[in-house]
């Protein structure tokens, strides 16, 4: 390491970038740091002086560590995940959980449930904070009770010697856990996206 990169301000700057870039793939993180080292070396060599004022000027031209890492994350992920507000996320997750069970509500259930399902899916697929694979998995888990409930009811009825009210309720409860699992996974993913944005801010 030459005297340029050994300067305390440079070391602190590169260390900060390295810490903030933890969300990047390791190879991309190392490339980013190598590019910064090279740029700093060339810029200070051209200036012919390594005094603190010149070092600060070069680092200021590069931008803050947060700005550099934010740009790298956006480049790595294309448009990148964009977090929604906690309120918007909560509404989407609630719709996912209650959409199909709402069909059991007397009178309004058969009308409310399809509307809730459509609203949940529209909000899910329009959201920029979840990857396409996460959206597909959540959609599958959300709609699975339509098939899982009657299958489980048949299994419980065979095991219990007939379709009783208890067996039917057990089948519905077990099937209802699938959308809950989807909501939990989406909640965790949204929390990770918000945390990454806070780290690079």
C-alpha positions, 0 to 999 in steps of 0.5 A: 500500500502506498502513502496515498492510500495509507492516509487516515482520511482515505482509510476512513473513507474506504472503510466506510464504503466497505461497511455500507457495501455489505449488501453487495455481492462480495465480488462487486464489493471488491471491484468497487473498492478497487476502483475507488483506490485507483481513482484516489491514487491517480487523482492525488498523483496528478495533484502532486500533493498529499496534504489533508486539504487536497485529500478532502477535495478528491474524496468530496469529488467522489461523493459520500460513501452513502451516495457511492454505495446507493448508486452501486446497489441500484446498478447491481439490481437494475431499478433496485427494490424501492421500499413502500411506506409501512402503511401501504405494506401493512394494507397489502399483507392484511388483504393477503391474509384475510382475502380467502377466509373472508368468504366465510363471512355471512352474506357479504363474504362471497362478494367481499372475498373475490374483491379482496383477492383481486385487490391483494394481487394487484397491490402485490404485483404493483409493489416495487419492493418485492422481487418477481420470484417473491411475488410468484411464491406469495401468489401461489401460497395465497391461492393455495387454500382453494385446493388445499382446503377440500383436499385436507377436508377429505383427508381429515374425513377419511382419518376421522371416519366422516366429514365432521364439523371439527374436521372441516374447521381443521381443514379450513384453519390449516389451509388459511395458514398458507396465506399467513406464511406468504404475508410473513415472508413478504413482511421480512423481505420488505423489512430487509429492503428498508434496512438496506436503504437505511444503511446506504442513506 
